[in-house]
Amino acid sequence: MAAAVSALAVVAGGLVSAAVIGVGPALADHCDPAQASQEQQQGQRNRNNNRNQNQDQQQDQDQQGQDQNQQDQNQNQNQDQNGQNQGQNNNQDQNQQDQNNNQQNNNQQQNGQQQNDQQNGDQQQNADQQGQGGGRAVLDPAQNPDAQNPDAQNPDAQNPDPEQTAETFGRRNRPTRSPGQGNNGNNGNNGNNGNNGNGSASPTPSPTASEDHNECADLGPFVEDFVDIRRVAPRQLDARIGRGGSRGTFVSACGTNRNGHNNPDNFIVAPGVSNGAHHLHDYVGNLSTDGFSTDESLAAAGTTCRLGDKSTYFWPVLRDRKVDVNTEDADGNVGQVLRARSVTLQFRGNATSQVVAMPRFLRLITGDAKAATNGAGNARAAWSCTGFQNRISPDKYPLCPRGSQVVRILDFPSCWDGQNTDSANHRTHVVFPGQGGACPQGTKAVPALRMTLTYSVPQGPSFAVDAFPEQKHNPITDHADFANVMPDRLMQFVVSCINRGRRC
């Protein structure tokens, strides 16, 4: 995957912002949801520091503007006072001259009249002082527009830099992983998760995404796709077995894929296509399974299972997202493959009836690899932890206590139409029992396959299931496939064990 990264730096008002265009290979350590969360928090702290610095600069500028306004006001007051003083002096000189003239012209007047003239002169002096002001009127600082609004001379103070007011984070628009829409609430319509309650299908990019962007910004999973298993409510996974039910079990021991049988094919839903699944599968059982498998090729191949079980069992791998492996994968399945520590392939009975034999080459699928976008109607994911298997999450990866392993439980449909080994949608020929455990009318109960896989994973939200790119590694997309290639004699033995209540 070609990587092109370019940066554009713009300097304005003492601030520097960088925009990153293009991305490089998706490195696994960058795809760790826990690490991504820490990087977002650090980015938030950096933005807060920049914002505080900008505010301090703006406050300094505002204070300078206020000081300048105060100097202007003081200068104006001094000028007005000087003008008043000058006017008073001029009026006094003029009045003195008028008094001298009056004294010369009225030498014969009485002293009382002179006193009256002097009083009139004083009154005239006061009137002149009031009328001649000696300069511009002095404004009350409380009424000065500049004094009322110190920011008036600094328009930038009224329009802060966009970087100071922009939202720093928005939440991804994902087929977000938890049917918890809006802070972990469940969206029954589409099985997607999110923290904003809008059922959006992919993460909403941050307005400042260029600062925090990394190669896995849109790959998923996200921190909201994980839950502490101790916060998951206990629930009953199986229907109560009634009087007519079949209680026995049979386990086919096929190993954990130590031989490394992996490919991104799926001969059931995408026959004759390489990379038809766009994610890697683990296989146990039949040694030849790939995108071009046929009934004949499966029957002729070897197997990892005991008792000659040539059936093929496969599921998407789980990956450690902390390790830089598979970084050039075009489908975004990055990280080191985690091989299951244990694989239990158990065939079980029906809660209300006996079971009949599966036909050879019967094909079954469980779950929906595209449930994040298709909706939860066909989703069958069940995530748990060892020691907590009464607590099962259908839509979030479990965070297990130390010493506990992640558990994937994958139940297959078991009510067969009695005729077909496959169907156009690979579902209608075999369906799930009803809520009480009984098969729908017109169908027959066959042995119900349950895959139970356990994994040792890195601590924290640092692992993910392989998925189609647009599914963003949503845990609700967990799924598995099966094709029955047991010899007829072995299948009859399985049915006998189940119907007789034995554990084989």
Residue pairs with C-beta under 8 A, 6 or more apart in sequence:
1 25
1 26
1 328
1 330
3 22
3 23
3 24
3 25
4 21
4 22
4 24
5 20
5 21
5 22
5 23
5 24
6 20
6 21
6 22
7 18
7 19
7 20
7 21
8 18
8 19
8 21
9 16
9 17
9 18
10 16
10 17
10 19
13 156
13 161
14 57
15 50
15 54
15 161
15 163
17 163
17 210
17 211
18 210
18 211
19 210
20 210
20 213
23 213
23 214
23 215
23 217
24 215
25 215
25 327
25 328
26 215
26 216
26 219
26 327
26 329
26 332
26 334
27 215
27 216
27 324
27 327
27 334
28 319
28 320
28 321
28 322
28 323
28 324
28 325
28 326
28 327
28 334
28 335
28 336
29 35
29 321
29 322
29 323
29 324
30 36
30 214
30 215
30 216
31 215
31 216
31 219
31 321
31 334
31 335
31 464
32 321
32 322
32 461
32 462
33 221
33 222
33 223
33 225
33 226
33 321
33 461
33 462
34 223
34 460
34 461
34 462
35 322
35 462
36 214
36 216
36 217
36 222
36 223
37 223
37 461
39 212
39 214
40 169
40 212
43 168
43 208
43 211
43 212
44 168
44 169
46 211
47 163
47 168
47 208
47 211
50 163
51 163
51 164
54 160
54 161
54 163
54 164
55 164
58 156
58 157
58 160
61 154
61 156
61 157
62 150
62 151
62 154
62 157
65 150
65 151
65 153
65 154
66 150
68 153
69 144
69 146
69 147
69 150
69 153
72 146
73 141
73 144
73 147
76 136
76 138
76 139
77 138
79 135
79 136
80 133
80 134
80 135
80 136
80 137
80 138
82 134
82 135
83 133
83 134
83 135
83 136
84 129
84 133
84 134
84 135
85 134
86 134
87 128
87 129
87 132
87 133
87 134
88 129
88 134
90 132
91 125
91 128
91 129
91 132
92 125
94 128
95 121
95 122
95 124
95 125
95 128
98 121
98 124
99 117
99 118
99 121
102 117
103 114
106 113
106 114
106 117
141 147
142 148
145 152
146 152
146 153
151 157
151 158
163 208
166 207
166 208
167 206
167 207
168 206
168 207
168 208
169 206
170 204
170 205
170 206
170 207
171 194
171 195
171 196
171 203
171 204
171 224
172 194
172 200
172 202
172 203
172 204
172 205
172 218
172 222
173 194
173 200
173 201
173 202
173 203
173 204
174 192
174 193
174 194
174 200
174 201
174 202
174 203
174 220
174 222
174 372
174 472
174 474
175 190
175 192
175 193
175 201
175 202
175 372
175 373
175 470
175 471
175 472
175 474
175 476
176 192
176 193
176 194
176 195
176 200
176 201
176 203
176 222
176 224
176 225
176 472
176 474
177 192
177 193
177 220
177 221
177 222
177 224
177 225
177 372
177 395
177 396
177 397
177 472
177 473
177 474
177 475
177 476
178 184
178 186
178 193
178 194
178 224
178 225
178 227
178 395
178 396
178 475
179 185
179 186
179 187
179 188
179 191
179 192
179 193
179 376
179 394
179 395
179 476
180 186
180 187
180 193
180 194
180 195
180 224
180 395
180 396
181 187
181 192
181 193
181 194
181 196
181 197
181 198
181 199
182 194
182 195
182 196
182 197
182 198
183 195
183 197
184 193
184 195
184 224
184 227
185 197
186 395
187 193
187 199
187 376
188 376
189 199
189 375
189 376
190 199
190 372
190 373
190 374
190 375
190 376
191 371
191 372
191 375
191 376
191 377
191 379
191 395
191 476
192 199
192 200
192 201
192 372
192 474
192 476
193 224
193 225
193 395
193 396
193 474
193 476
194 200
194 224
195 224
196 204
201 372
201 373
202 218
202 470
202 472
203 217
203 218
203 220
203 222
203 472
205 217
206 212
209 217
216 332
216 334
218 472
219 332
219 334
219 472
219 473
220 464
220 471
220 472
220 473
220 474
221 397
221 461
221 464
221 472
221 473
221 474
221 475
222 472
223 461
225 396
225 397
225 461
225 473
225 474
225 475
226 396
226 397
226 398
226 399
226 461
227 393
227 396
227 397
227 398
227 399
228 398
228 399
229 384
229 385
229 388
229 391
229 393
229 398
229 399
229 400
229 401
229 404
230 388
230 391
230 401
232 384
232 388
232 391
232 392
232 393
232 398
233 391
234 390
234 391
235 390
235 391
235 392
236 390
237 382
237 392
237 409
238 351
238 437
239 351
239 433
239 435
239 436
239 437
240 351
240 437
241 247
241 349
241 351
241 437
242 351
242 352
242 437
244 352
244 353
244 354
245 349
245 350
245 351
245 352
245 353
245 437
246 349
246 350
246 353
246 354
246 355
246 445
246 498
246 499
246 501
247 349
247 498
247 501
248 349
248 497
248 498
248 499
248 500
248 501
248 502
248 503
248 504
249 346
249 347
249 348
249 349
249 497
249 498
249 502
249 503
249 504
250 346
250 347
250 447
250 493
250 494
250 497
250 498
250 504
251 344
251 345
251 346
251 347
251 504
252 285
252 305
252 306
252 307
252 309
252 311
252 345
252 347
253 305
253 306
253 345
254 284
254 285
254 303
254 304
254 305
254 306
254 309
254 313
254 343
254 345
255 284
255 304
255 305
255 343
256 284
256 339
256 340
256 341
256 342
256 343
257 282
257 283
257 284
257 304
257 339
257 340
257 343
258 339
259 287
259 304
261 282
261 283
261 284
261 287
261 289
261 304
262 280
262 281
262 282
262 283
262 317
262 337
263 280
263 281
263 283
263 290
263 291
264 274
264 275
264 276
264 277
264 278
264 279
264 280
264 281
264 331
265 273
265 274
265 275
265 276
265 277
265 281
265 290
265 291
265 292
266 276
266 277
266 281
266 291
266 481
267 289
267 290
267 291
267 292
267 293
267 294
268 363
268 365
268 422
268 426
268 481
268 483
269 276
269 277
269 365
269 426
269 481
270 276
270 277
270 291
271 291
271 292
271 293
272 291
272 292
273 291
274 291
275 291
276 291
277 316
277 369
277 468
278 331
278 468
278 469
279 316
279 317
279 331
279 333
279 369
279 466
279 467
279 468
280 316
280 317
280 333
280 337
280 466
281 314
281 315
281 316
281 317
281 481
282 314
282 315
282 316
282 317
282 339
282 340
283 289
283 312
283 313
283 314
284 304
284 305
284 313
284 314
284 343
284 345
285 303
285 304
285 305
285 309
285 310
285 311
285 312
285 313
285 485
286 293
286 298
286 301
286 302
286 303
286 310
286 311
286 312
286 483
286 485
287 301
287 302
287 303
287 304
288 297
288 298
288 300
288 301
288 302
289 298
289 301
289 312
289 314
293 312
295 361
298 310
298 312
298 361
298 483
298 485
299 310
299 485
301 310
302 310
303 309
303 310
303 311
305 311
307 490
308 486
308 487
308 490
309 485
309 486
309 490
310 485
310 486
310 487
311 482
311 483
311 484
311 485
311 486
312 481
312 482
312 483
312 485
313 345
313 451
313 480
313 481
313 482
314 480
314 481
314 482
315 408
315 410
315 451
315 453
315 478
315 479
315 480
315 481
316 369
316 465
316 466
316 467
316 478
316 479
317 337
317 338
317 465
317 466
318 337
318 338
318 340
318 406
318 408
318 455
318 457
318 463
318 464
318 465
318 466
319 326
319 333
319 334
319 335
319 336
319 337
319 338
319 463
319 464
319 465
319 466
320 335
320 336
320 338
320 457
320 458
320 462
320 463
321 334
321 335
321 458
321 462
321 463
321 464
322 335
322 458
322 462
323 335
323 336
325 334
325 335
325 336
325 337
326 333
326 334
326 335
326 336
327 334
331 468
331 469
332 469
332 473
333 466
333 467
335 463
335 464
338 455
338 456
338 457
338 463
340 453
340 454
340 455
341 405
341 454
341 455
341 456
342 452
342 453
342 454
343 451
343 452
343 453
344 450
344 451
344 452
344 453
345 449
345 450
345 451
346 449
346 450
346 452
347 447
347 448
347 449
347 450
347 494
347 498
348 447
348 448
348 449
348 450
348 498
349 355
349 445
349 447
349 448
349 498
349 499
350 414
350 433
350 437
350 438
350 439
350 445
350 448
351 433
351 436
351 437
351 438
352 436
352 437
352 438
352 439
353 438
353 439
353 445
354 445
354 499
355 414
355 445
355 446
355 447
355 448
355 495
355 498
355 499
356 416
356 444
356 445
356 446
356 495
357 446
357 488
357 491
357 492
357 494
357 495
358 416
358 446
358 447
358 484
358 486
358 491
359 416
359 421
359 484
360 484
360 485
360 486
360 488
360 491
361 421
361 483
361 484
361 485
362 416
362 421
362 422
362 430
362 446
362 483
362 484
363 421
363 422
363 426
363 481
363 482
363 483
363 484
364 412
364 413
364 426
364 430
364 449
364 481
364 482
364 483
364 484
365 412
365 426
365 427
365 479
365 480
365 481
365 482
366 380
366 410
366 411
366 412
366 413
366 479
366 480
366 481
366 482
367 378
367 379
367 380
367 381
367 410
367 477
367 478
367 479
367 480
368 374
368 377
368 378
368 379
368 380
368 477
368 479
369 467
369 468
369 471
369 477
369 479
370 468
370 470
370 471
370 477
371 378
371 379
371 381
371 471
371 474
371 476
371 477
372 467
372 470
372 471
372 472
372 474
372 476
372 477
373 470
373 471
376 395
376 476
378 427
379 394
379 395
379 476
379 477
380 410
380 411
380 478
380 479
381 394
381 395
381 408
381 475
381 476
381 477
381 478
381 479
382 392
382 393
382 394
382 408
382 409
382 410
382 411
382 478
383 392
383 393
383 394
383 396
383 397
383 398
383 406
383 407
383 408
383 409
383 475
383 478
384 391
384 392
384 393
384 398
384 406
384 407
384 409
385 391
385 398
385 400
385 401
385 404
385 405
385 406
385 407
386 400
386 404
386 405
386 407
386 454
387 401
387 404
388 398
388 400
388 404
389 407
389 409
392 409
393 475
394 476
395 474
395 475
395 476
396 475
397 406
397 461
397 463
397 464
397 475
398 406
398 407
399 460
399 461
400 406
400 457
402 459
405 454
405 455
405 456
405 457
406 454
406 455
406 456
406 457
406 463
407 452
407 453
407 454
407 455
408 451
408 452
408 453
408 454
408 455
408 478
409 450
409 451
409 452
410 450
410 451
410 452
410 453
410 478
410 479
410 480
411 448
411 449
411 450
412 430
412 448
412 449
412 450
412 451
412 480
412 482
413 427
413 430
413 431
413 432
413 448
414 430
414 432
414 433
414 439
414 445
414 446
414 447
414 448
414 449
415 430
415 431
415 432
415 433
415 439
415 440
415 443
415 444
415 445
415 446
416 429
416 430
416 443
416 444
416 445
416 446
417 428
417 429
417 430
417 442
417 443
418 442
418 443
418 444
419 429
420 429
421 429
422 429
423 429
430 443
430 446
431 439
431 440
431 443
433 439
433 440
433 445
434 440
439 445
447 494
447 495
447 498
449 482
451 480
455 463
457 463
464 473
465 473
465 475
465 477
465 478
466 473
467 473
467 474
467 477
468 477
471 477
484 491
486 494
493 504
494 504
496 502
497 503
497 504
